[in-house]
Amino acid sequence: LNAAKDNVVLVNHALTGNAHIAGKISKEEIDNSKHIKQLHQYNKMFLNKEGWWSPLIGKGKAIDTNRYFVICPNVFGSCYGTTGPASINPITNNIYRMNLPEVTVRDMIKVQKELFNKIGINKIKFAVGGSLGGMQVLEWAIMFPDMIEKIMPIATSAAHSAWAIGLNEASRNAILNDPEWNNGNYKKQPERGISLARKIAMISYRSYNSFNEKFARSLKKIKGKENIFEIESYLNYQGIKLTERFDANTYLYLSKAMDLHDVGKDRGGIEKALKSINAKTKLVGINTDVLYPVEEQKDIMSHIPKAEYTEINSLHGHDAFLIEFDQLDKIIREFID
Protein backbone atom coordinates (compact mmCIF):
# COMPACT_ATOMS: atom_id res chain seq x y z
CA LEU A 1 0.00 0.00 0.00
CA ASN A 2 1.55 3.29 -1.04
CA ALA A 3 1.66 6.40 1.14
CA ALA A 4 -1.37 7.95 -0.56
CA LYS A 5 -3.33 4.68 -0.23
CA ASP A 6 -4.57 5.10 -3.79
CA ASN A 7 -3.13 1.97 -5.44
CA VAL A 8 -5.77 -0.46 -4.17
CA VAL A 9 -7.16 -3.24 -6.37
CA LEU A 10 -10.25 -5.04 -5.08
CA VAL A 11 -10.95 -8.58 -6.30
CA ASN A 12 -14.35 -10.04 -5.39
CA HIS A 13 -14.81 -13.80 -5.41
CA ALA A 14 -17.66 -16.07 -6.55
CA LEU A 15 -20.16 -18.32 -4.73
CA THR A 16 -17.93 -21.10 -3.38
CA GLY A 17 -14.73 -19.09 -3.74
CA ASN A 18 -12.60 -17.48 -1.07
CA ALA A 19 -9.75 -15.05 -0.50
CA HIS A 20 -7.06 -17.40 -1.87
CA ILE A 21 -6.64 -15.51 -5.14
CA ALA A 22 -2.89 -15.86 -5.59
CA GLY A 23 0.20 -17.50 -4.17
CA LYS A 24 0.56 -20.89 -2.52
CA ILE A 25 -1.02 -21.99 0.73
CA SER A 26 1.61 -22.67 3.37
CA LYS A 27 1.76 -25.06 6.32
CA GLU A 28 1.58 -21.98 8.55
CA GLU A 29 -1.77 -20.99 7.03
CA ILE A 30 -3.10 -24.47 7.74
CA ASP A 31 -2.03 -24.19 11.37
CA ASN A 32 -3.54 -20.71 11.69
CA SER A 33 -6.92 -21.77 10.28
CA LYS A 34 -7.68 -24.67 12.62
CA HIS A 35 -10.46 -22.69 14.32
CA ILE A 36 -12.39 -22.33 11.02
CA LYS A 37 -13.42 -25.81 9.92
CA GLN A 38 -14.05 -25.27 6.20
CA LEU A 39 -11.10 -22.91 5.70
CA HIS A 40 -8.82 -25.38 7.46
CA GLN A 41 -10.09 -28.18 5.23
CA TYR A 42 -9.68 -26.04 2.10
CA ASN A 43 -6.12 -25.12 3.09
CA LYS A 44 -5.24 -28.79 3.61
CA MET A 45 -6.74 -29.75 0.25
CA PHE A 46 -4.89 -26.99 -1.59
CA LEU A 47 -1.55 -27.00 0.27
CA ASN A 48 1.22 -25.73 -2.03
CA LYS A 49 -1.33 -25.07 -4.80
CA GLU A 50 -1.75 -21.71 -6.49
CA GLY A 51 -4.73 -19.42 -5.86
CA TRP A 52 -7.69 -19.38 -8.23
CA TRP A 53 -6.49 -16.23 -10.07
CA SER A 54 -2.73 -16.69 -9.59
CA PRO A 55 -1.92 -16.37 -13.32
CA LEU A 56 -3.28 -12.81 -13.20
CA ILE A 57 -2.02 -11.53 -9.83
CA GLY A 58 1.61 -11.15 -8.78
CA LYS A 59 4.85 -9.40 -9.64
CA GLY A 60 4.82 -8.34 -13.29
CA LYS A 61 1.41 -9.90 -13.93
CA ALA A 62 -1.75 -8.16 -15.18
CA ILE A 63 -2.56 -7.09 -11.63
CA ASP A 64 1.03 -6.26 -10.70
CA THR A 65 1.70 -6.52 -6.97
CA ASN A 66 4.80 -4.36 -7.44
CA ARG A 67 2.39 -1.53 -8.23
CA TYR A 68 -0.92 -2.43 -6.62
CA PHE A 69 -2.14 -3.35 -3.15
CA VAL A 70 -4.55 -6.23 -3.78
CA ILE A 71 -7.42 -7.08 -1.44
CA CYS A 72 -9.82 -10.01 -1.80
CA PRO A 73 -12.25 -10.05 1.15
CA ASN A 74 -14.05 -13.27 1.98
CA VAL A 75 -17.76 -12.49 1.58
CA PHE A 76 -20.16 -12.00 4.45
CA GLY A 77 -22.18 -15.21 4.77
CA SER A 78 -19.29 -17.48 3.78
CA CYS A 79 -17.79 -20.40 5.69
CA TYR A 80 -14.19 -19.33 5.10
CA GLY A 81 -13.71 -16.91 7.97
CA THR A 82 -16.24 -14.09 7.62
CA THR A 83 -19.44 -14.46 9.67
CA GLY A 84 -21.90 -16.92 8.13
CA PRO A 85 -24.28 -19.75 9.08
CA ALA A 86 -21.31 -21.96 10.05
CA SER A 87 -20.06 -19.32 12.53
CA ILE A 88 -20.63 -19.20 16.28
CA ASN A 89 -23.31 -16.78 17.46
CA PRO A 90 -21.50 -14.81 20.21
CA ILE A 91 -24.77 -14.32 22.12
CA THR A 92 -25.82 -17.99 22.30
CA ASN A 93 -22.42 -19.64 21.78
CA ASN A 94 -24.16 -21.93 19.30
CA ILE A 95 -23.61 -22.20 15.56
CA TYR A 96 -25.94 -19.84 13.69
CA ARG A 97 -27.03 -22.50 11.19
CA MET A 98 -30.35 -21.33 9.68
CA ASN A 99 -30.82 -18.67 12.38
CA LEU A 100 -28.53 -16.19 10.65
CA PRO A 101 -30.58 -13.34 9.14
CA GLU A 102 -30.92 -13.32 5.36
CA VAL A 103 -27.78 -12.15 3.57
CA THR A 104 -27.73 -9.84 0.53
CA VAL A 105 -25.00 -8.67 -1.83
CA ARG A 106 -25.44 -5.17 -0.38
CA ASP A 107 -24.72 -6.60 3.08
CA MET A 108 -21.49 -8.03 1.70
CA ILE A 109 -20.43 -4.59 0.48
CA LYS A 110 -21.29 -2.93 3.80
CA VAL A 111 -19.04 -5.42 5.60
CA GLN A 112 -16.23 -4.88 3.07
CA LYS A 113 -16.57 -1.11 3.46
CA GLU A 114 -16.05 -1.53 7.21
CA LEU A 115 -12.87 -3.46 6.44
CA PHE A 116 -11.65 -0.62 4.21
CA ASN A 117 -12.51 1.91 6.92
CA LYS A 118 -10.41 -0.08 9.40
CA ILE A 119 -7.44 -0.06 7.02
CA GLY A 120 -7.97 3.63 6.27
CA ILE A 121 -8.68 3.20 2.56
CA ASN A 122 -11.12 5.56 0.85
CA LYS A 123 -10.10 5.06 -2.79
CA ILE A 124 -10.15 1.97 -5.00
CA LYS A 125 -8.13 2.11 -8.21
CA PHE A 126 -9.73 -0.93 -9.80
CA ALA A 127 -12.42 -3.44 -8.76
CA VAL A 128 -12.93 -6.72 -10.59
CA GLY A 129 -14.89 -9.92 -10.10
CA GLY A 130 -16.77 -12.65 -11.92
CA SER A 131 -20.23 -14.09 -11.28
CA LEU A 132 -21.18 -13.23 -7.65
CA GLY A 133 -17.93 -11.26 -7.66
CA GLY A 134 -19.27 -9.14 -10.51
CA MET A 135 -22.48 -8.48 -8.59
CA GLN A 136 -20.39 -7.19 -5.70
CA VAL A 137 -18.40 -4.95 -8.05
CA LEU A 138 -21.60 -3.39 -9.41
CA GLU A 139 -22.95 -2.80 -5.90
CA TRP A 140 -19.66 -1.23 -4.80
CA ALA A 141 -19.84 1.22 -7.71
CA ILE A 142 -23.47 2.12 -6.95
CA MET A 143 -23.20 2.33 -3.16
CA PHE A 144 -19.91 4.28 -3.18
CA PRO A 145 -19.80 5.97 -6.61
CA ASP A 146 -17.00 8.41 -5.76
CA MET A 147 -14.72 5.82 -4.22
CA ILE A 148 -13.90 3.66 -7.25
CA GLU A 149 -11.98 4.75 -10.34
CA LYS A 150 -12.50 1.69 -12.58
CA ILE A 151 -14.60 -1.47 -12.45
CA MET A 152 -14.65 -4.70 -14.44
CA PRO A 153 -17.71 -6.89 -13.79
CA ILE A 154 -17.26 -10.26 -15.54
CA ALA A 155 -20.01 -12.74 -16.50
CA THR A 156 -22.60 -11.32 -14.13
CA SER A 157 -26.00 -9.65 -13.97
CA ALA A 158 -27.68 -6.50 -12.73
CA ALA A 159 -30.53 -8.61 -11.36
CA HIS A 160 -30.66 -12.39 -11.15
CA SER A 161 -32.76 -13.80 -13.97
CA ALA A 162 -35.57 -16.34 -13.64
CA TRP A 163 -33.24 -18.81 -15.39
CA ALA A 164 -30.46 -18.35 -12.82
CA ILE A 165 -32.91 -18.39 -9.90
CA GLY A 166 -34.42 -21.64 -11.18
CA LEU A 167 -31.02 -23.31 -11.35
CA ASN A 168 -30.18 -22.15 -7.82
CA GLU A 169 -33.54 -23.37 -6.53
CA ALA A 170 -32.89 -26.83 -8.00
CA SER A 171 -29.49 -26.88 -6.29
CA ARG A 172 -30.94 -25.75 -2.96
CA ASN A 173 -33.66 -28.40 -3.13
CA ALA A 174 -31.00 -31.06 -3.53
CA ILE A 175 -29.68 -30.00 -0.10
CA LEU A 176 -33.08 -29.47 1.52
CA ASN A 177 -34.28 -32.93 0.46
CA ASP A 178 -31.27 -34.73 1.91
CA PRO A 179 -32.51 -36.26 5.22
CA GLU A 180 -29.08 -35.55 6.70
CA TRP A 181 -29.71 -31.80 6.30
CA ASN A 182 -32.21 -31.97 9.20
CA ASN A 183 -33.47 -28.38 8.86
CA GLY A 184 -29.88 -27.18 8.94
CA ASN A 185 -29.12 -28.87 12.26
CA TYR A 186 -26.68 -31.44 10.93
CA LYS A 187 -23.62 -32.70 12.75
CA LYS A 188 -22.26 -34.35 9.62
CA GLN A 189 -22.33 -32.59 6.26
CA PRO A 190 -25.38 -33.64 4.14
CA GLU A 191 -23.08 -35.03 1.48
CA ARG A 192 -25.66 -36.36 -0.96
CA GLY A 193 -27.47 -33.03 -1.05
CA ILE A 194 -24.52 -30.71 -1.49
CA SER A 195 -22.90 -33.10 -3.97
CA LEU A 196 -26.03 -33.08 -6.14
CA ALA A 197 -26.29 -29.29 -5.79
CA ARG A 198 -22.76 -28.98 -7.12
CA LYS A 199 -23.48 -31.30 -10.06
CA ILE A 200 -26.46 -29.18 -11.11
CA ALA A 201 -24.41 -26.01 -10.81
CA MET A 202 -21.42 -27.44 -12.71
CA ILE A 203 -23.60 -28.15 -15.75
CA SER A 204 -24.65 -24.48 -15.82
CA TYR A 205 -21.03 -23.36 -15.40
CA ARG A 206 -19.87 -25.10 -18.57
CA SER A 207 -21.28 -25.48 -22.09
CA TYR A 208 -22.60 -28.07 -24.53
CA ASN A 209 -19.45 -27.96 -26.63
CA SER A 210 -17.05 -28.02 -23.67
CA PHE A 211 -18.57 -31.24 -22.31
CA ASN A 212 -18.80 -32.84 -25.73
CA GLU A 213 -15.19 -32.00 -26.58
CA LYS A 214 -13.79 -33.11 -23.23
CA PHE A 215 -15.92 -36.20 -22.55
CA ALA A 216 -18.03 -37.12 -25.60
CA ARG A 217 -19.48 -40.56 -24.81
CA SER A 218 -16.26 -41.95 -23.37
CA LEU A 219 -16.56 -44.54 -20.63
CA LYS A 220 -14.60 -44.57 -17.37
CA LYS A 221 -13.07 -47.82 -16.19
CA ILE A 222 -14.15 -48.28 -12.57
CA LYS A 223 -13.67 -51.61 -10.84
CA GLY A 224 -16.97 -53.36 -10.21
CA LYS A 225 -18.99 -50.92 -12.31
CA GLU A 226 -19.98 -50.92 -15.95
CA ASN A 227 -21.08 -48.24 -18.40
CA ILE A 228 -20.01 -45.27 -16.30
CA PHE A 229 -19.53 -42.30 -18.60
CA GLU A 230 -16.59 -39.94 -18.16
CA ILE A 231 -19.03 -37.05 -17.64
CA GLU A 232 -20.70 -38.97 -14.80
CA SER A 233 -17.35 -39.60 -13.16
CA TYR A 234 -16.38 -35.93 -13.55
CA LEU A 235 -19.61 -34.66 -11.97
CA ASN A 236 -19.32 -37.17 -9.12
CA TYR A 237 -15.76 -36.00 -8.46
CA GLN A 238 -16.81 -32.33 -8.45
CA GLY A 239 -19.69 -33.08 -6.08
CA ILE A 240 -17.56 -35.00 -3.61
CA LYS A 241 -14.83 -32.36 -3.68
CA LEU A 242 -17.26 -29.60 -2.67
CA THR A 243 -18.66 -31.62 0.24
CA GLU A 244 -15.14 -31.73 1.66
CA ARG A 245 -14.57 -27.97 1.64
CA PHE A 246 -17.91 -26.11 1.73
CA ASP A 247 -20.76 -25.88 4.21
CA ALA A 248 -24.27 -26.83 3.04
CA ASN A 249 -26.13 -24.08 4.93
CA THR A 250 -23.65 -21.56 3.54
CA TYR A 251 -24.52 -22.73 0.03
CA LEU A 252 -28.20 -22.06 0.79
CA TYR A 253 -27.52 -18.55 2.11
CA LEU A 254 -25.13 -17.39 -0.59
CA SER A 255 -27.11 -18.80 -3.51
CA LYS A 256 -30.20 -17.02 -2.14
CA ALA A 257 -28.20 -13.80 -1.84
CA MET A 258 -27.45 -14.11 -5.54
CA ASP A 259 -31.15 -14.62 -6.31
CA LEU A 260 -32.06 -11.52 -4.29
CA HIS A 261 -29.50 -9.46 -6.21
CA ASP A 262 -31.20 -6.56 -8.00
CA VAL A 263 -29.29 -3.29 -8.31
CA GLY A 264 -32.54 -1.47 -9.09
CA LYS A 265 -34.39 -2.46 -5.92
CA ASP A 266 -35.40 0.64 -3.90
CA ARG A 267 -33.39 2.79 -6.32
CA GLY A 268 -35.97 3.54 -8.98
CA GLY A 269 -35.12 0.59 -11.20
CA ILE A 270 -32.08 -1.01 -12.80
CA GLU A 271 -31.50 1.65 -15.44
CA LYS A 272 -31.49 4.49 -12.91
CA ALA A 273 -29.17 2.59 -10.56
CA LEU A 274 -26.66 1.81 -13.30
CA LYS A 275 -26.69 5.40 -14.55
CA SER A 276 -25.46 6.48 -11.10
CA ILE A 277 -22.14 4.67 -11.59
CA ASN A 278 -19.27 7.14 -11.98
CA ALA A 279 -16.49 4.60 -12.45
CA LYS A 280 -15.01 3.94 -15.84
CA THR A 281 -16.39 0.50 -16.65
CA LYS A 282 -15.53 -2.47 -18.82
CA LEU A 283 -18.13 -5.24 -18.95
CA VAL A 284 -16.74 -8.65 -19.88
CA GLY A 285 -19.02 -11.33 -21.31
CA ILE A 286 -18.29 -14.93 -22.28
CA ASN A 287 -19.63 -16.03 -25.64
CA THR A 288 -20.69 -19.50 -24.40
CA ASP A 289 -22.02 -18.48 -20.97
CA VAL A 290 -25.50 -19.98 -20.52
CA LEU A 291 -25.82 -18.79 -16.92
CA TYR A 292 -25.24 -15.08 -17.60
CA PRO A 293 -25.51 -14.69 -21.39
CA VAL A 294 -23.62 -11.91 -23.15
CA GLU A 295 -26.91 -10.06 -23.66
CA GLU A 296 -26.96 -9.35 -19.92
CA GLN A 297 -23.48 -7.84 -19.98
CA LYS A 298 -24.33 -5.71 -23.02
CA ASP A 299 -27.52 -4.48 -21.36
CA ILE A 300 -25.62 -3.44 -18.22
CA MET A 301 -23.05 -1.66 -20.38
CA SER A 302 -25.75 0.28 -22.23
CA HIS A 303 -26.93 1.99 -19.02
CA ILE A 304 -23.57 2.90 -17.42
CA PRO A 305 -22.33 6.33 -18.61
CA LYS A 306 -18.61 5.50 -19.05
CA ALA A 307 -18.85 1.86 -20.09
CA GLU A 308 -17.55 -0.39 -22.82
CA TYR A 309 -17.86 -4.09 -23.54
CA THR A 310 -15.52 -6.90 -24.51
CA GLU A 311 -15.93 -10.63 -24.85
CA ILE A 312 -14.03 -13.77 -23.94
CA ASN A 313 -14.21 -16.43 -26.63
CA SER A 314 -14.19 -19.85 -25.03
CA LEU A 315 -15.60 -23.36 -25.14
CA HIS A 316 -15.81 -23.39 -21.37
CA GLY A 317 -18.97 -21.41 -20.67
CA HIS A 318 -19.40 -19.40 -17.48
CA ASP A 319 -16.27 -20.85 -15.87
CA ALA A 320 -14.10 -19.29 -18.59
CA PHE A 321 -13.34 -16.44 -16.17
CA LEU A 322 -11.45 -19.05 -14.11
CA ILE A 323 -9.80 -20.69 -17.13
CA GLU A 324 -9.06 -18.28 -20.01
CA PHE A 325 -6.17 -16.48 -18.34
CA ASP A 326 -4.41 -15.40 -21.54
CA GLN A 327 -7.48 -13.49 -22.71
CA LEU A 328 -8.13 -12.05 -19.26
CA ASP A 329 -4.51 -10.96 -18.93
CA LYS A 330 -4.80 -8.88 -22.10
CA ILE A 331 -8.21 -7.44 -21.16
CA ILE A 332 -7.07 -6.40 -17.67
CA ARG A 333 -3.71 -4.96 -18.77
CA GLU A 334 -5.38 -2.77 -21.39
CA PHE A 335 -7.93 -1.40 -18.91
CA ILE A 336 -6.28 -1.18 -15.50
CA ASP A 337 -3.86 1.68 -16.36
Secondary structure, DSSP 8 states (H G I E B T S, - for coil): --TTS--EEEEE--TT--S--SSBB-HHHHHHTTTSHHHHHHHHHTBT-B-TTGGGEETTSSEETTT-EEE----TT-SSSSS-TTSB-TTTSSB-GGGS----HHHHHHHHHHHHHHHT---EEEEEEETHHHHHHHHHHHHSTTTEEEEEEES--SB--HHHHHHHHHHHHHHHTSGGGGGG--SS--HHHHHHHHHHHHHHHS-HHHHHHHTTT-EEEETTEEEEEHHHHHHHHHHHHHHTTS-HHHHHHHHHHHHH-BTTTTTT-HHHHHHT--SEEEEEEETT-SSS-HHHHHHHHHHSTTEEEEEE--SSGGGGGGT-HHHHHHHHHHHH-
